[in-house]
Amino acid sequence: MSAESTTATHDGPTALLRRLVESAQFRYTIVALILVNALILGAMTYDLPRTVERGLWLVDQIIIWMFVAELVLKFAAWRLGFFKSGWNWFDMVVVGISLIPAAGAFSVLRALRVLRLFRLFSVMPQMRKVIEALARAIPGMGAILMVLGLIFYVSAVMGAKLFSGTHPEFFADLGASAFTLFQVMTLESWSMGVARPVIEVHPYAWVFFILFIVTTSFAVLNMFIAVIVDSLQSKHFDAEAERLEAAHDEREQLLEEVSALRRDIAELRASLGGSQPSVSSSAASKRADSSE
């Protein structure tokens, strides 16, 4: 067998596997399995008859091994390139947790098996874009977290100094004060539960709470939303730029092909034009010979 035929037989199944794992039907099948698995995991939290519980467990195990088969197919299609994708590593970890027996010291993994539902992030392109945008927003969010942490620390120390004597249940120390201010920041029962009891004893305490809420809830937390939205828009603009660049490259390639075609036509016309005089001269010589 020749080298060319060997390469063809080797690349044929690989290309077929790549088309299979990248097809929409394959992706929709995996999504359907994940959704069915989600329903099964939810149903198994109830007190079910033994036979039903056993049947659900069996279906759950079948789905897990189908996930393993999916990863094997992807590895066979991409070989070592399979490990270059962070989403493939994520899928391996999630599926691997499901394969570890949840008994003894590993009983905590029984609760972690529900993490396999997060595989929707890696399967659905739309959800994957959102996660990637959130990951890109982490540096900007880190700076905002530092600002928020500084505001929290200063406010917690001030709260402990000002209100620990009259309201130790809220501001006994730095930790209790920070937890109380976190409740205030989330606007969870902050008025009736925290602020009003303190204001009854300290009439001017409303200034402290209003400034803290405006600074954290309305300013800093909205910065988080702004950073995430900006990251999503940046991701969208990058995708649009890639699409326009691909369209531009395709247009340039078409223009080059048209230019090459025009050159070929010009050369063909030139060759035909150069041969025309010789044909005319030969015809004239034939007429002269016949007249003689």
C-alpha positions as CSV (number, residue, x, y, z in Angstrom):
1,M,0.0,0.0,0.0
2,S,1.4,3.5,-0.9
3,A,1.9,6.3,1.5
4,E,-0.8,8.4,-0.2
5,S,-3.4,5.6,0.3
6,T,-2.3,5.2,3.9
7,T,-2.7,8.9,4.6
8,A,-6.1,8.9,3.0
9,T,-7.4,6.0,5.0
10,H,-6.0,7.6,8.2
11,D,-7.5,11.1,7.6
12,G,-10.8,9.8,6.4
13,P,-12.2,8.5,9.7
14,T,-10.7,11.5,11.6
15,A,-12.4,14.0,9.3
16,L,-15.6,12.1,9.7
17,L,-15.4,12.1,13.5
18,R,-14.7,15.9,13.5
19,R,-17.8,16.5,11.4
20,L,-19.8,14.3,13.7
21,V,-18.7,16.0,17.0
22,E,-19.1,19.5,15.5
23,S,-22.5,18.8,14.0
24,A,-25.6,20.5,15.4
25,Q,-27.3,17.1,15.8
26,F,-24.5,15.9,18.0
27,R,-24.7,19.0,20.1
28,Y,-28.5,18.9,20.5
29,T,-28.2,15.2,21.6
30,I,-25.8,16.1,24.3
31,V,-28.0,19.0,25.4
32,A,-31.0,16.7,25.6
33,L,-29.0,14.2,27.7
34,I,-27.9,17.0,30.1
35,L,-31.5,18.2,30.5
36,V,-32.8,14.6,31.1
37,N,-30.0,14.1,33.6
38,A,-31.1,17.3,35.3
39,L,-34.6,16.0,35.7
40,I,-33.3,12.7,37.0
41,L,-31.1,14.3,39.6
42,G,-34.0,16.5,40.8
43,A,-36.4,13.5,41.0
44,M,-33.8,11.5,43.0
45,T,-34.0,14.1,45.8
46,Y,-37.6,12.9,46.6
47,D,-38.6,9.8,48.6
48,L,-39.4,7.5,45.8
49,P,-40.3,3.8,45.6
50,R,-37.3,1.5,45.5
51,T,-38.0,0.3,42.0
52,V,-38.4,3.8,40.6
53,E,-35.3,5.0,42.4
54,R,-33.3,2.0,41.0
55,G,-34.6,2.7,37.5
56,L,-33.6,6.4,37.8
57,W,-30.1,5.4,39.0
58,L,-29.7,3.0,36.1
59,V,-30.7,5.7,33.6
60,D,-28.3,8.1,35.3
61,Q,-25.4,5.7,35.0
62,I,-26.2,5.2,31.3
63,I,-26.1,8.9,30.7
64,I,-22.8,9.2,32.5
65,W,-21.2,6.6,30.3
66,M,-22.7,8.4,27.2
67,F,-20.9,11.5,28.4
68,V,-17.7,9.4,28.6
69,A,-18.3,8.2,25.1
70,E,-18.7,11.8,23.9
71,L,-15.3,12.7,25.4
72,V,-13.7,9.7,23.8
73,L,-15.1,10.6,20.4
74,K,-13.9,14.2,20.8
75,F,-10.4,12.9,21.7
76,A,-10.4,10.6,18.7
77,A,-11.3,13.5,16.5
78,W,-8.9,16.1,17.8
79,R,-6.1,13.9,19.3
80,L,-3.8,16.1,21.4
81,G,-5.6,19.2,20.2
82,F,-8.4,18.0,22.5
83,F,-6.4,19.2,25.5
84,K,-5.9,22.7,24.2
85,S,-9.5,23.6,25.0
86,G,-10.3,24.7,28.5
87,W,-13.9,23.6,28.0
88,N,-12.8,20.0,27.4
89,W,-10.8,20.1,30.6
90,F,-13.9,21.3,32.4
91,D,-16.0,18.5,30.9
92,M,-13.4,15.9,31.9
93,V,-13.4,17.1,35.5
94,V,-17.2,17.2,35.8
95,V,-17.6,13.8,34.2
96,G,-14.7,12.4,36.2
97,I,-16.4,13.4,39.5
98,S,-19.5,11.5,38.4
99,L,-17.4,8.3,37.9
100,I,-15.8,8.3,41.4
101,P,-17.8,6.1,43.8
102,A,-19.7,8.3,46.3
103,A,-19.0,6.2,49.3
104,G,-17.0,6.5,52.5
105,A,-14.6,9.4,52.3
106,F,-15.9,10.4,48.9
107,S,-19.6,10.7,50.0
108,V,-19.4,14.5,49.6
109,L,-19.0,13.9,45.8
110,R,-22.6,12.7,45.7
111,A,-23.7,16.4,46.0
112,L,-21.0,17.5,43.5
113,R,-22.4,15.3,40.8
114,V,-25.0,17.9,40.0
115,L,-22.1,20.0,38.6
116,R,-22.4,18.0,35.4
117,L,-25.4,20.2,34.6
118,F,-22.9,23.0,34.1
119,R,-21.8,21.2,31.0
120,L,-24.5,23.2,29.2
121,F,-22.0,26.1,29.4
122,S,-19.5,24.1,27.2
123,V,-22.1,22.7,24.9
124,M,-24.3,25.8,24.1
125,P,-22.3,28.5,22.3
126,Q,-24.6,31.3,23.6
127,M,-24.0,30.3,27.2
128,R,-20.3,29.8,26.5
129,K,-20.0,33.4,25.3
130,V,-21.6,34.7,28.5
131,I,-19.1,32.8,30.7
132,E,-16.2,33.9,28.6
133,A,-17.4,37.5,28.9
134,L,-17.6,37.1,32.7
135,A,-14.1,35.7,32.7
136,R,-12.9,38.7,30.7
137,A,-14.5,41.0,33.2
138,I,-12.7,39.6,36.2
139,P,-9.7,42.1,36.1
140,G,-12.1,45.1,36.1
141,M,-14.2,43.4,38.8
142,G,-11.1,42.9,40.9
143,A,-10.4,46.6,41.1
144,I,-14.0,47.3,42.0
145,L,-13.8,44.6,44.7
146,M,-10.8,46.3,46.2
147,V,-12.7,49.6,46.4
148,L,-15.8,47.9,47.9
149,G,-13.6,46.1,50.4
150,L,-11.9,49.3,51.5
151,I,-15.3,51.0,51.9
152,F,-16.6,48.0,53.9
153,Y,-13.6,47.9,56.2
154,V,-13.8,51.7,57.0
155,S,-17.5,51.5,57.5
156,A,-17.3,48.4,59.7
157,V,-14.7,50.0,61.9
158,M,-16.8,53.2,62.2
159,G,-20.0,51.2,62.9
160,A,-18.2,49.3,65.7
161,K,-16.8,52.5,67.2
162,L,-20.1,54.3,67.1
163,F,-22.8,51.7,67.8
164,S,-21.2,48.8,69.6
165,G,-22.1,50.2,73.1
166,T,-25.8,50.4,72.4
167,H,-26.3,47.7,69.8
168,P,-23.7,44.9,70.3
169,E,-26.0,42.4,68.5
170,F,-25.2,44.4,65.3
171,F,-21.9,46.1,65.8
172,A,-20.1,44.2,68.6
173,D,-16.8,43.9,66.7
174,L,-15.4,44.2,63.2
175,G,-16.9,40.9,62.0
176,A,-20.4,41.5,63.3
177,S,-20.3,45.0,62.0
178,A,-19.2,43.9,58.5
179,F,-21.9,41.2,58.4
180,T,-24.6,43.8,59.5
181,L,-23.4,46.2,56.8
182,F,-23.5,43.4,54.2
183,Q,-27.2,43.0,55.1
184,V,-27.7,46.7,54.8
185,M,-25.9,46.7,51.4
186,T,-28.2,44.0,50.0
187,L,-31.2,46.0,51.3
188,E,-32.5,42.9,53.2
189,S,-34.6,44.2,56.2
190,W,-32.1,47.0,56.6
191,S,-34.6,49.7,57.6
192,M,-36.8,47.9,60.2
193,G,-34.2,45.4,61.2
194,V,-31.1,47.5,61.6
195,A,-31.3,51.2,60.8
196,R,-34.5,52.2,62.7
197,P,-33.4,50.5,66.0
198,V,-30.1,52.3,65.8
199,I,-31.6,55.7,64.8
200,E,-33.9,55.5,67.8
201,V,-30.8,55.8,70.1
202,H,-28.6,57.7,67.7
203,P,-30.8,60.3,65.8
204,Y,-28.1,61.2,63.3
205,A,-27.2,57.6,62.4
206,W,-29.3,57.9,59.3
207,V,-26.5,59.9,57.7
208,F,-24.2,56.9,58.2
209,F,-26.6,54.4,56.7
210,I,-27.7,56.6,53.8
211,L,-24.1,57.3,52.8
212,F,-23.2,53.7,53.0
213,I,-26.2,52.5,50.9
214,V,-25.6,55.2,48.2
215,T,-21.9,54.4,48.0
216,T,-22.2,50.6,47.9
217,S,-25.6,49.6,46.6
218,F,-26.1,52.3,44.1
219,A,-22.6,53.2,43.0
220,V,-20.1,50.4,43.5
221,L,-22.5,47.5,42.7
222,N,-23.7,49.2,39.6
223,M,-20.1,49.4,38.5
224,F,-20.1,45.6,38.5
225,I,-23.0,45.6,36.1
226,A,-21.3,48.2,33.9
227,V,-18.1,46.1,33.7
228,I,-20.0,42.9,32.8
229,V,-22.1,44.7,30.2
230,D,-18.9,46.3,28.7
231,S,-17.3,42.9,28.6
232,L,-20.3,41.4,26.8
233,Q,-20.3,44.2,24.3
234,S,-16.6,43.8,23.8
235,K,-17.1,40.1,23.1
236,H,-19.8,40.9,20.6
237,F,-17.6,43.6,18.9
238,D,-14.7,41.1,18.7
239,A,-17.0,38.5,17.0
240,E,-18.3,41.1,14.6
241,A,-14.8,42.2,13.8
242,E,-13.7,38.6,13.1
243,R,-16.7,38.2,10.8
244,L,-15.9,41.4,8.9
245,E,-12.3,40.4,8.6
246,A,-13.2,37.0,7.3
247,A,-15.6,38.6,4.7
248,H,-12.8,41.0,3.8
249,D,-10.3,38.2,3.2
250,E,-12.9,36.3,1.1
251,R,-13.5,39.5,-1.0
252,E,-9.7,40.0,-1.5
253,Q,-9.4,36.4,-2.6
254,L,-12.2,36.8,-5.1
255,L,-10.6,40.0,-6.4
256,E,-7.3,38.2,-6.8
257,E,-9.0,35.4,-8.7
258,V,-10.8,37.9,-10.9
259,S,-7.5,39.7,-11.6
260,A,-5.8,36.4,-12.5
261,L,-8.7,35.5,-14.8
262,R,-8.4,38.8,-16.5
263,R,-4.7,38.4,-17.0
264,D,-5.3,34.9,-18.5
265,I,-7.9,36.3,-20.9
266,A,-5.5,39.2,-21.9
267,E,-2.7,36.7,-22.6
268,L,-5.0,34.5,-24.6
269,R,-6.2,37.4,-26.7
270,A,-2.6,38.5,-27.2
271,S,-1.6,35.0,-28.4
272,L,-4.6,34.8,-30.7
273,G,-3.8,38.3,-32.1
274,G,-0.2,37.4,-32.8
275,S,-1.1,34.3,-34.7
276,Q,-3.6,36.1,-37.0
277,P,-1.0,37.8,-39.3
278,S,0.9,34.5,-39.9
279,V,-2.4,32.9,-40.9
280,S,-3.2,35.8,-43.3
281,S,0.3,35.6,-44.9
282,S,0.1,31.9,-45.5
283,A,-3.3,32.3,-47.2
284,A,-1.9,35.0,-49.4
285,S,1.1,32.9,-50.5
286,K,-1.3,30.0,-51.3
287,R,-3.3,32.3,-53.6
288,A,-0.2,33.5,-55.3
289,D,1.0,30.0,-56.0
290,S,-2.4,29.1,-57.5
291,S,-2.4,32.1,-59.8
292,E,1.0,31.1,-61.2
